[in-house]
Amino acid sequence: MVQTKPKDPEKSGRLFGLGVGPGDPELITVKALRRLRESEVIAYYAGPRKRGNALTSIESWLREDQQRLPLIYPVTGRPPPPPFDYEGTMRAFYDASAERVAEHLRAGRDVAALCEGDPLFYGSFMYLHDRLADRFETEVVPGVCSVVASASVLQTPLVYRDQTLLVLAGTLPEADLERMLANAQAAAIMKLGSNFEKVRRVIMALGLGDRALYVERATMTNEQIRPLAEVDPTQVPYFSMILVPGERWQAA
Ligand SMILES: C[S@@+](CC[C@H](N)C(=O)[O-])C[C@H]1O[C@@H](n2cnc3c(N)ncnc32)[C@H](O)[C@@H]1O
């Protein structure tokens, strides 16, 4: 690993929160790519023994001399039940991650923190932002979020004119999903994984089965689009989404 030199010990580095888009390396913005290539340190979240989708999607843009800073989640998937302290464990992890990033910033190195999609839309960068943005010069570069990327690959207009889009996490209790979806004009349901069967049950019960569209890993090389009824619930990845597009406008 190449060591980077502090630019000026008195001057802190800058923190860039970069939205890297939904997976296709070409869906990073020109601005995020410029900031990525300017940064000496590349910080990214990943599961144990994994590279993380954010790094994977933009690795082809990195140089050898850019230092990688993996931030490895202590828990992934469904959290263990109490007495395991999930919130406390994650808080300690985010505190420690922020301090690892801060060490580089204090040493004058610019750090690019990668985030799938957009950094401030359910993005992991938010936890670094909360802890560091008032201590160090910080810039957030928006990214193409998975909701609009999914609509693009599904080739479906998502909302017409004055329709409202509801964005939901599939992790919500079934009764909440049902109550909220019952009144939705259009919806995006994220965080499926092991929650898929529950979400599909709600969609079918509300008579939305004909309108709902499923995609996994939109824009990635292993993207899959399947009819909702044919999805095997045991095989649904976390990076998947169901869209219920708004009713087509009469003039469309
Ligand atoms: C923690 S959120 C991150 C959202 C991200 N910041 C964004 O702007 O899209 C993770 C959820 O985003 C959705 N997601 C992210 N990338 C996706 C992709 N390429 N295809 C489908 N869903 C995706 C999935 O529903 C996943 O559970």
The ligand as an SDF file (V2000), in Angstrom:
LIG
                    3D

 27 29  0  0  0  0  0  0  0  0999 V2000
  -29.5320    1.4770    2.5230 C   0  0  0  0  0  0  0  0  0  0  0  0
  -30.5570    1.6830    1.1100 S   0  0  0  0  0  0  0  0  0  0  0  0
  -29.4820    2.6350    0.1020 C   0  0  0  0  0  0  0  0  0  0  0  0
  -30.2090    3.5480   -0.8570 C   0  0  0  0  0  0  0  0  0  0  0  0
  -29.2600    4.3730   -1.6850 C   0  0  0  0  0  0  0  0  0  0  0  0
  -28.5900    5.3710   -0.8940 N   0  0  0  0  0  0  0  0  0  0  0  0
  -29.9690    5.0440   -2.8570 C   0  0  0  0  0  0  0  0  0  0  0  0
  -29.8870    6.2750   -3.0000 O   0  0  0  0  0  0  0  0  0  0  0  0
  -30.5520    4.3250   -3.6490 O   0  0  0  0  0  0  0  0  0  0  0  0
  -30.4400    0.1090    0.3850 C   0  0  0  0  0  0  0  0  0  0  0  0
  -31.6520   -0.2400   -0.4510 C   0  0  0  0  0  0  0  0  0  0  0  0
  -31.5750    0.4540   -1.6650 O   0  0  0  0  0  0  0  0  0  0  0  0
  -32.1260   -0.3310   -2.7010 C   0  0  0  0  0  0  0  0  0  0  0  0
  -31.1280   -0.4700   -3.7640 N   0  0  0  0  0  0  0  0  0  0  0  0
  -29.9070    0.0720   -3.7910 C   0  0  0  0  0  0  0  0  0  0  0  0
  -29.2810   -0.1830   -4.9590 N   0  0  0  0  0  0  0  0  0  0  0  0
  -30.1560   -0.9180   -5.6820 C   0  0  0  0  0  0  0  0  0  0  0  0
  -30.1120   -1.4730   -6.9910 C   0  0  0  0  0  0  0  0  0  0  0  0
  -29.0380   -1.3230   -7.7770 N   0  0  0  0  0  0  0  0  0  0  0  0
  -31.1990   -2.1570   -7.4360 N   0  0  0  0  0  0  0  0  0  0  0  0
  -32.3010   -2.2870   -6.6540 C   0  0  0  0  0  0  0  0  0  0  0  0
  -32.3930   -1.7760   -5.4090 N   0  0  0  0  0  0  0  0  0  0  0  0
  -31.3400   -1.0970   -4.9400 C   0  0  0  0  0  0  0  0  0  0  0  0
  -32.5160   -1.6710   -2.1130 C   0  0  0  0  0  0  0  0  0  0  0  0
  -33.9020   -1.6730   -1.8570 O   0  0  0  0  0  0  0  0  0  0  0  0
  -31.7070   -1.6980   -0.8450 C   0  0  0  0  0  0  0  0  0  0  0  0
  -32.3440   -2.4820    0.1230 O   0  0  0  0  0  0  0  0  0  0  0  0
  1  2  1  0
  2  3  1  0
  2 10  1  0
  3  4  1  0
  4  5  1  0
  5  6  1  0
  5  7  1  0
  7  8  2  0
  7  9  1  0
 10 11  1  0
 11 12  1  0
 11 26  1  0
 12 13  1  0
 13 14  1  0
 13 24  1  0
 14 15  1  0
 14 23  1  0
 15 16  2  0
 16 17  1  0
 17 18  1  0
 17 23  2  0
 18 19  1  0
 18 20  2  0
 20 21  1  0
 21 22  2  0
 22 23  1  0
 24 25  1  0
 24 26  1  0
 26 27  1  0
M  CHG  2   2   1   9  -1
M  END
$$$$
